Amino acid sequence: MIKTLLDNFSPSDNIVAWLIAAFLLAFYIAYKTFPTILYVSNAKQLMDEPGSRSMHTTKTPTLGGVGIFISLIVVMTICGAYLNTKILLLTMGGLTILFFLGLKDDLTVLAPSRKFSGQFVTALLLIFFTDTRIISFSDILDIHTLPYWVSIGFTVFVYLLIINAYNLIDGIDGLAGMIALVASLVFVFLFIKADELSLATIAVALAGALLAFLRYNFSNEKKLFMGDTGSMIVGFLLAFFTISFIHKAQSQVLVEYQYSPPALALAILFYPLVDTFRIFFIRIFIHKTSPFKADKNHIHHRFITYGYSPLMTTILISGINIIIVVIAFNLISLSLNVQIILLLLYGSLLYAIPFLLKKWFA
């Protein structure tokens, strides 16, 4: 009876139930894995030492990414029989490469060049074997279809940009997790519309794992950081989702979004991307130092300097990013160049409002 049921089961005929089940499974596995990670981290003293840039004052375990990784791999393995095996296996391969690079960086120290090399190889793995790439600039500045090798090079750049931009915002409790949770849920919606159940399943599994992680990331007594292990694999998936969405829209699979994928992608990842460009500008042109030299000039640091608590900072930034995404979806009827200009204007204004409020009511 069970065999007959499994043989006749089709996720596409039960999309809502399938995605809820994947979400709950990912949440359960991650939630049950984190206590073991905390125990091992405390027993072996695998902790992050507070430094001059740290927002915490006590030693904190940094292997939250291990639980997220295990949760994702288990869900993709169990669901693989009903989905696009090629996509799942290649994604799992990319996740595994970055998992071990991040784990080495969390446990010892990994040179930035090796991290970039691993990210580069992982990006090429997905691009070549799935042919998922940015094929045009969607008429931005009147640039249309890109030559094949230019398309590959630009797609690799986008992978590296998103992975490292996401890593840079992991500075206060809950921020990186909340940004990724919201983004992954938006991608679930987009992939359902594109009839890409495999991608929607990975995205909803990421959301489930992140929700479980946030329970510990916000905890005072059982606090856990995602570490470089987590930020690299989550950043990689967000990059993969972004490029997959743009590719589907540009290939006219998502017809209603075919003229706005870059604007929507920028809106979904507005905070990490804008904060990265801002911080690089400050370091290079104002402080005249290396763009990779750590400091406390991120937007979330500015919020805290103005008197907002870390929790309120996370809530404000996440809330603003949700508003930015909602507005972006309501502007898709405009030309792409106008969408991007408006996005940069209202996005910047929304992030300026909390500072103005503090100044007006101080």
N, C-alpha and C positions, 0 to 999 in steps of 0.2 A: 504493500500500500504506500509506504513512504517512498519507495523507488519510483512508483508510478506518479506520485505527486511531484517529485523532483524532476522527473522527465518531462512532465507537462507544464511545469512552472515557467513563466516568462516574466522577467522584471519589468519589461516595457508595458505589460498589461496591468501591472500593479506598482506603478512608479512611486506613489506616495508611501505605500507600506514598505516598499523596498528601501527607499531613502531613509525613512524613519528607523528601520531596523539597522541599517548601516551606521547611522548616527549613534544610536543607543549602544551598539556593539563597540564602536570606537570609544565612546565615553566610558563604558564599563571596563574595558581592558585597560585604558589609560588610568582610570581612577583606582583600579586595583593594583596597578604596577607601581604607582608613585610612592606608596608607603615603603615598599621594598627598596626603592632607589634611595629614599631618605635614610633608611636604616643602614644601608651599605655606605652611603656618603658620610654619615656620622661616624660609623665604625672605622672607616679607612681615612677619615679626615680629608675627604675630597670636597673641599670648600673654597668659596671665593673669599679672599681676604679683603676687607674694606680698604679702599684707597682714597686718594684726594678727590677723585671724580665720583666715588660711590655715594648712592643715596641711602645706603644701609650702614649700620654701625656694628653689626655682628657677622661672624662667619656664616655663610649661607651655601647649601648644596647647589651645584650648578648643572646637574645632570638631568634636568627635566626633559631635555630633548630625547633622552633614551626612551622614556615612556611614550612620548609622542610617536617616535619611530616604530616601536614595537606595536602600538595600536594600529598604525597605518598599514604596516606589513601584514598583520593578521587579518585585517578587514579585506585588504586587496587579495590576499591568498584565498580566503573563504569565498569571496564574491567572484573570483576570477573565472570560475566555470561558466558563469552566465554572461560574462562581459567580453570586451575586446581584449583578448589575452595579450596581444602585441603591445598595446598601450600600457597595460598594467605591468607587464614584465619589464619594459624599458623604463617606466617610471620607478619601479622598485629598484632597478639597477642603479639609476641616477641617485635615488635616495640613499642607497647603501654606500656608494662612493663618498657622498658628502657626509653621511653619518660617521664614518670612520675618520675622515679628516677633522670634523668638528670634535669628535671624542678625543682625538689626540691633542687638539688645541686646548680643550678643557682640562685634560689631565696633565699635560706637559706644556709645551709651547710649539706652535707650528708657524713657520715663516710665512708672511703674507703671500710671497711668490708661489708657495706650494698650494695655498688655499685657492688663489686665482687659477692655478693650473688645473686643480681638481674641478673647479667650477666650469672652466673652459671645456674640459673633456666631457663633462656631464652634459653641458649645453649642446655640444656637437653630437653626442650620442642620441639625444632626443630629436635634433633637427634632421640629421641624415636618415635615421631609421623610421621616422614617422612623417618626414617631409612637412612638419609643422613649423612654419616660419612666417615672418612678416613679408608679404609679397609686394607691397606697395606702400606709399606714404599717404594713401587715400586722398590724393589731390592737395595735400598740404603744400603750399607754395608752388602749386601747379606741377608737382612731381608725381608721376603716375607709377606704372609697374617698374620694379627694380630688377636689374640684371641678376641672374641666379647667385653669383658669388657675392655681390653686394648685399643681396637679401640675406644670405647666410651670415655674412660679417656683421650686419646691423642687428640681426636677431641674437647673435652671440653677445653683442654689446648690451642689448636690452636684458638678457639673462643676468649678466654680470652686474648691471646697474641695479636691478630690482633686488637680487640676492644681497648685495652689500648695502643698499639703502635700507632694507629691512633690518639688517644686522645693526646699523647705526642707531635705530630708534629704540633699541632694547636697553633703555636707561633707567626706567622707573617701573615699579610694580604694575603689572597688568597692561601696560601700554602696547607692547608688541603683540601680546596675545589678543587683546581686544581689536586692534586694527586688522589682524589676520582673520579673526573670527568673523567680523563683519564682511570683509572682502570675500572670504570663502563662501559665505551664505549668498552673496550677490552672484558669485560665479555658479553656484548651484542653480539659481534661477535662470541664468543665461544658458547654461548647458542643457537644461531641460527644454528650453525653447529651441535649441539647436538639435534636439534629439540625440544628444551625446550622453547617454546614460553612464558610460564608463567614467567620463570626466566628472559628471555630477556626483557619482558615488565616491570618487576620491576626494572631491571638494567637501562633501557632507561628512565624510570620515574625518577629514582634517578639522572641521568645525567641532565634531564630537570630542576629539582628542584635546583640542584647545580649551573647550569648556571645562573639561576635567582638570587641565593644567591650571587654569585661572583660579580654581578653588584653592590650590596650594600656593600659587603665586601671590594671592592676596592674604594668605594666612599669616598671622603673627607668630604662632607657635610651631607650625610645620611648613615654613616658607621654603619655596623651591624656585630656582631660576631655570630658564630653558637653556642657558649657556650657548656657546657657539654651535654645539650639536643641534640644538633646537632651531636657532635662528637661521642656520644654513639650510636645513631641510624644509623649514616652513617658507623661507624666502625663495627657495628653488621651486616649490610647488606654486607659490603665488606667481612667479615668473612664467612657469609652464602654463598655468591657467590663463594668464594675461595674453600670452602669445597664441595659445590655442583659440581664445575668443576672437582676437584680431584676425587670425587666419580664417576662421569660420565666417566671420562677417565679410572679409574681403573676398572670400570664395563664393559669396552670395548664398551661403547656407542660412545665415541670419539676415534675411533681406531687409527687415525693418531697421537694422543697425549698420547696414553696409556703408553708410556715409559718415558714421560717427564712432567707429571703434577706438581710434586713438584718444578722443576726448573722454569717452566712458572709461577707458583703461586708466587714464590720468586721474580721473575723478575717484575711481575705486582706490587707487594707491596714492592719492594726493599728498597725504601727510609725509610718508617716508620719502617720496621723490622730491617734493618741494623743500623739505628740511635738509636733504642731502645736498641739493644745489645751493641752498642758502649757506650751509656750513662750509662747503668747499669755496664759495665766493669769499666768505669772511676770512678763512685761513689763507687763501692764496693772495687776494688783493688788499686786504686790510692788515692782517697780521704778518703777511709775507712769509708763511711757514709752509711745511708740507701739508697737503690736503688730508693726509692720513694721520696727522698728529692729533691725538685725542685732546679735547678741551670740554668746557661746559657752556658752549654757545648754542646748543640745540634749542629748538623752540620749547621743548618741555622743560629745559633748564631755566629758560626765561620766565615761564609760567611760575615756577617755584620761587624764583628770585622776586617776583611781584607779589608773593604772599600766598599763592595757591598751594594747598597740600598736594602730595603726590597722587592721592586718590582722586581729588577733585580735578587735577591736571589730566589724569587718564580719562575721566568721565567727559570733561570738556572737549578734549581733542577727539575722542571717539565719536562723541555726539556731533561735533562740527563736521567730521568726515562723513557721517551718515547723511547730514543735511546736504553736503556737497554732492553726494551721489544721487540723492533724490532730485535735486535741481538739474543735474546733468541729464538724467533720463527724461526730463521734461523739456529739454532743449534740442532733442535729436532732429527736429524738423528744420532747424537752422543749418546754414552751411557750416562745414567743419571748422574752417578758420575762425568764424564768428563764435562757434561753441568753445574753442580753446581760449580765445581772448576773454570771453565772458567768464569762463571757468577760472582763469588766473585772477580776474578782477574780484569776483564774488568770493572765491576761495581765500584770497588774501584778506579781504574785508572781514570775513567771518572769523579768521584767526586773530585779527586785530581787535575785535570787539571785547574779549575778556580783559585785554590790557587797558583799553579805554574806560571800561567800567571801573576797574581798580583805581584809575587815575581820577575819574569824576567823583567817586564816592569815598575816596581815601580821607 
